[in-house]
Amino acid sequence: MILLLNFLRDRQLTPNMIKYILLLTLVVAVAQCLLVCPKHYCDKVECEDLSSCRAENGYRVKEKGGWCRCCDLCVKVIGENEPCSPPIEMGVIFTSECAEGLHCPPEIGRCVRI
């Protein structure tokens, strides 16, 4: 929002531009509300069995990694220089992550040493 305000600070805004900015702000606010987990949501969630999620298979259990952080999640461990997706929040559930000591810079898209 601050970036938007800085961008618009020195510009002449027409009534239509103001309408579009308000509409965009409203859409973002509604979308964010939809991503918030309702109270007691996890009480109704049945978590899957993760007994086959093992390191020797190239996976590990990520605690509270599922939707609304209700359940643990089995994630594939990605090795050094393997392709990866940078972590983004906003309700996205990732099923893979870089191995310990590695991270996924967005500009590279591969797991590299920290």
Buried (B, 14 or more C-beta within 10 A) or exposed (E): EEEEEEEEEEEEEEEEEEEEEEEEEEEEEEEEEEEEEEEEEBEEEEEEEBEEBEEEEEBBBBEEBBBBEBBBBBBBBBEEEBEBBEEEEEEEEBEBBBBEEBBBEEEEEBBBEE
